[in-house]
Amino acid sequence: MFDAPARPAPLRIEIEVSADAAAVEGLVLAAFGPGRFAKTAERLRERARIAAGFVVREDGRIIGSVRLWAITVGGEPALFLGPIAVSADSRRAGLGADLVQACVDHAGDTGILLVGDLPWFGRFGFRPAPDVRLSGPVDQRRVLWRGAGEAAGAVLPA
Ligand SMILES: CC(C)(COP(=O)(O)OP(=O)(O)OC[C@H]1O[C@@H](n2cnc3c(N)ncnc32)[C@H](O)[C@@H]1OP(=O)(O)O)[C@@H](O)C(=O)NCCC(=O)NCCS
């Protein structure tokens, strides 16, 4: 007979598979609402291919997700991160940080670009990228980069 564990087993980050797509879309829609589709970041994702996706499951349900997209920045290969979402009832338990870390680990030496909140992404080493140009309206202060050197130039699907 085993004693009950003092704490539940840690939730694991898993690689997203194609069967997860509908659940991921549902999670992202709940987190961002339909307004997300008006965003310049979404226009870029529509034209890019997924390089990797990561999910967190609890009892078979997806409660966290993030995707990386293949892009170039100023002609150099890079990854575009987003959207990242954790279900409202599972936030502030470190899942968001684990998902970002999975992206950072996957990227290795490749730079990561995103459009997001510096107060949140700054803790993972992302910094404003004033010389990066997305093809559409964007608050340039929210264009953030994590990688060796300064990123500059146009962002295109790879
Ligand atoms: C952002 C998000 C993915 C974080 O997930 P999470 O599992 O709660 O993340 P963690 O538990 O690792 O970190 C939570 C911490 O980040 C902070 N945080 C979350 N979103 C933030 C933001 N936009 N700006 C600043 N801080 C933020 C929380 O206040 C919390 O702070 P604390 O550690 O001092 O308590 C989640 O809040 C979410 O899905 N939000 C809606 C979608 C969204 O806005 N995504 C993009 C963010 S730019």
Ligand as a Chemical Component Dictionary entry (heavy atoms), coordinates in Angstrom:
data_LIG
# 
_chem_comp.id                   LIG 
_chem_comp.type                 NON-POLYMER 
_chem_comp.pdbx_formal_charge   0 
_chem_comp.three_letter_code    LIG 
# 
loop_
_chem_comp_atom.comp_id 
_chem_comp_atom.atom_id 
_chem_comp_atom.alt_atom_id 
_chem_comp_atom.type_symbol 
_chem_comp_atom.charge 
_chem_comp_atom.model_Cartn_x 
_chem_comp_atom.model_Cartn_y 
_chem_comp_atom.model_Cartn_z 
_chem_comp_atom.pdbx_ordinal 
LIG C1  C1  C 0 0.434  35.189 -19.634 1  
LIG C2  C2  C 0 0.062  33.778 -19.155 2  
LIG C3  C3  C 0 0.335  32.780 -20.268 3  
LIG C4  C4  C 0 0.898  33.447 -17.929 4  
LIG O1  O1  O 0 0.589  32.113 -17.530 5  
LIG P1  P1  P 0 0.832  31.615 -16.017 6  
LIG O2  O2  O 0 0.769  30.132 -16.025 7  
LIG O3  O3  O 0 -0.055 32.343 -15.102 8  
LIG O4  O4  O 0 2.349  32.105 -15.799 9  
LIG P2  P2  P 0 3.281  31.890 -14.524 10 
LIG O5  O5  O 0 2.528  31.196 -13.443 11 
LIG O6  O6  O 0 4.540  31.310 -14.996 12 
LIG O7  O7  O 0 3.585  33.394 -14.088 13 
LIG C5  C5  C 0 2.575  34.167 -13.484 14 
LIG C6  C6  C 0 3.140  35.544 -13.161 15 
LIG O8  O8  O 0 3.197  36.322 -14.367 16 
LIG C7  C7  C 0 2.456  37.521 -14.161 17 
LIG N1  N1  N 0 1.865  37.948 -15.436 18 
LIG C8  C8  C 0 1.005  37.253 -16.189 19 
LIG N2  N2  N 0 0.694  37.978 -17.296 20 
LIG C9  C9  C 0 1.383  39.128 -17.217 21 
LIG C10 C10 C 0 1.483  40.263 -18.059 22 
LIG N3  N3  N 0 0.800  40.362 -19.191 23 
LIG N4  N4  N 0 2.306  41.264 -17.665 24 
LIG C11 C11 C 0 2.995  41.177 -16.514 25 
LIG N5  N5  N 0 2.949  40.112 -15.674 26 
LIG C12 C12 C 0 2.138  39.101 -16.039 27 
LIG C13 C13 C 0 1.412  37.160 -13.136 28 
LIG O9  O9  O 0 0.921  38.298 -12.494 29 
LIG C14 C14 C 0 2.228  36.290 -12.198 30 
LIG O10 O10 O 0 3.032  37.113 -11.372 31 
LIG P3  P3  P 0 3.626  36.594 -9.970  32 
LIG O11 O11 O 0 4.592  35.491 -10.321 33 
LIG O12 O12 O 0 4.305  37.798 -9.408  34 
LIG O13 O13 O 0 2.447  36.106 -9.212  35 
LIG C15 C15 C 0 -1.442 33.715 -18.737 36 
LIG O14 O14 O 0 -1.673 34.719 -17.786 37 
LIG C16 C16 C 0 -2.412 33.892 -19.888 38 
LIG O15 O15 O 0 -2.757 32.916 -20.553 39 
LIG N6  N6  N 0 -2.871 35.125 -20.103 40 
LIG C17 C17 C 0 -3.853 35.397 -21.157 41 
LIG C18 C18 C 0 -3.195 35.318 -22.513 42 
LIG C19 C19 C 0 -2.081 36.349 -22.666 43 
LIG O16 O16 O 0 -2.241 37.518 -22.337 44 
LIG N7  N7  N 0 -0.929 35.889 -23.231 45 
LIG C20 C20 C 0 0.172  36.761 -23.627 46 
LIG C21 C21 C 0 0.793  37.586 -22.577 47 
LIG S1  S1  S 0 1.717  38.927 -23.333 48 
# 
loop_
_chem_comp_bond.comp_id 
_chem_comp_bond.atom_id_1 
_chem_comp_bond.atom_id_2 
_chem_comp_bond.value_order 
_chem_comp_bond.pdbx_ordinal 
LIG C1  C2  SING 1  
LIG C2  C3  SING 2  
LIG C2  C4  SING 3  
LIG C2  C15 SING 4  
LIG C4  O1  SING 5  
LIG O1  P1  SING 6  
LIG P1  O2  DOUB 7  
LIG P1  O3  SING 8  
LIG P1  O4  SING 9  
LIG O4  P2  SING 10 
LIG P2  O5  DOUB 11 
LIG P2  O6  SING 12 
LIG P2  O7  SING 13 
LIG O7  C5  SING 14 
LIG C5  C6  SING 15 
LIG C6  O8  SING 16 
LIG C6  C14 SING 17 
LIG O8  C7  SING 18 
LIG C7  N1  SING 19 
LIG C7  C13 SING 20 
LIG N1  C8  SING 21 
LIG N1  C12 SING 22 
LIG C8  N2  DOUB 23 
LIG N2  C9  SING 24 
LIG C9  C10 SING 25 
LIG C9  C12 DOUB 26 
LIG C10 N3  SING 27 
LIG C10 N4  DOUB 28 
LIG N4  C11 SING 29 
LIG C11 N5  DOUB 30 
LIG N5  C12 SING 31 
LIG C13 O9  SING 32 
LIG C13 C14 SING 33 
LIG C14 O10 SING 34 
LIG O10 P3  SING 35 
LIG P3  O11 DOUB 36 
LIG P3  O12 SING 37 
LIG P3  O13 SING 38 
LIG C15 O14 SING 39 
LIG C15 C16 SING 40 
LIG C16 O15 DOUB 41 
LIG C16 N6  SING 42 
LIG N6  C17 SING 43 
LIG C17 C18 SING 44 
LIG C18 C19 SING 45 
LIG C19 O16 DOUB 46 
LIG C19 N7  SING 47 
LIG N7  C20 SING 48 
LIG C20 C21 SING 49 
LIG C21 S1  SING 50 
# 
